[in-house]
């Protein structure tokens, strides 16, 4: 963690670092909830690796956000090693938890997947709104964890599509090996199955396995365990 971002009073995202401005929602959060003062240093990022120190210059009024004054050079942080987690979509608000915590743990891509034994299936008519909502959750988690690269979030991704995009994907299974072999492999992905487990077809499609411990885990627990193990294989 960069010490400047760690020490900042808050971290937020803007569309353009050349002309940084807070959204009304972020301005409310920083000024009203966190009570950030104009003289307190914060950090801002474009979500694509660029970031800088700044202060809040002036609120622009209701619905107009706030202006920011950049106080340091724009830094560019290289993209971290990929961490792709595909997880069978859990029920209800558990999907929100998965996206939030995987973002905090450093996932670069989060795929809410549809596997053979999945119970939850994406509604095509609501998919765009669901992605938008989950992206907001990921953005908030990235602000809290001081990330400068925002993860991508997708919903309703079929297993066959996952294997097409990540042919070195590994299934999370109790008898799997260490997670180390997937690190730094751009074609790798850890797939978390539904509570009914993987089908024989899915097991036959990829030979790679990673273990997450001796016990059968809930979907969201397994996803977070995979991210923690992956993050600590450097």
C-alpha positions, 0 to 999 in steps of 0.5 A, a space after each residue: 500500500 502506498 503510504 500517501 494513500 494510506 495516510 489520506 483522510 479519504 480516497 475517491 474516484 473521479 472521471 478525469 484527473 485533469 479536471 477532477 470533480 466529486 459526484 454529488 453522492 461522493 461529495 455528501 459522503 466526504 463532507 457530511 458523513 466523513 466530515 472532511 475539512 477543506 485543508 485535509 489531504 485526500 487522494 483521488 483516482 481515475 480507476 485506471 491506475 492514475 491517482 493524485 493528492 487533492 483537497 476539496 476546493 468548494 462544494 458546488 451545491 446540491 446535485 452538483 458535487 464538489 470541485 477538487 484542487 490537485 496538490 501533487 503530481 499525477 502518479 500512474 501505478 502499474 496494473 497488479 497481477 490479474 486475480 480473476 474469481 468466478 463464483 456461482 451467483 449466490 442468493 440475495 444480498 450475498 452477491 453484494 457481499 461477494 463483490 464488496 469483499 473480493 474488491 477489498 481483497 484485490 480481485 481484478 475481475 469478478 464473474 458471477 457465473 451460471 454453472 450447471 447446478 446453479 440455482 440463481 440465474 441472471 434475468 436478461 432484462 435486469 442484467 444491466 441494472 444489476 451490473 451497474 449496482 454491483 459496480 457501485 458496490 465495487 467502487 465503494 469498496 475500492 474507495 475504502 481499500 484505497 485501490 487505484 484500479 477498479 475491478 470489472 464485474 460481470 453477471 450471468 457468465 456461463 461456465 463454457 464462456 469462462 473456459 473460453 476466456 480462461 482456458 487455464 481455469 481451476 475449480 475450487 475443490 476440497 481435494 485440490 492443490 495449492 493455489 500458487 500455479 494460477 498466479 500471474 497466469 493471464 489465462 487463469 481463473 479460480 471457479 467457485 461452484 454452487 452449493 450443489 457442487 460442480 457437475 461431472 461435465 464441468 469437472 471433465 472440462 478442466 483438470 486443474 483443481 485448487 484447495 481451500 481447506 478441509 471443509 465444504 464452504 459456502 459460496 461466498 466463504 469459498 470466494 473470499 478464501 480463494 482471494 486471500 490465498 491468491 493474494 498471499 502467494 506472491 
